[in-house]
Amino acid sequence: MTDLARFAATHGIRHFLFSFCDLFGVQRAKLVPAAAAAELARS
């Protein structure tokens, strides 16, 4: 179990909101299920 998954399970979090800049410098956000959050954070 990854740190994000453990944190989510402990605190009852079902989704994480990731914010990032695209190639054009525009800020974007993505709602990600807690089970897939570790993979997105890694990439």
Buried (B, 14 or more C-beta within 10 A) or exposed (E): EBEBBEBBEEEEEEBBEEEEEEEEEEEEEEEBEBBEBBEBEEE
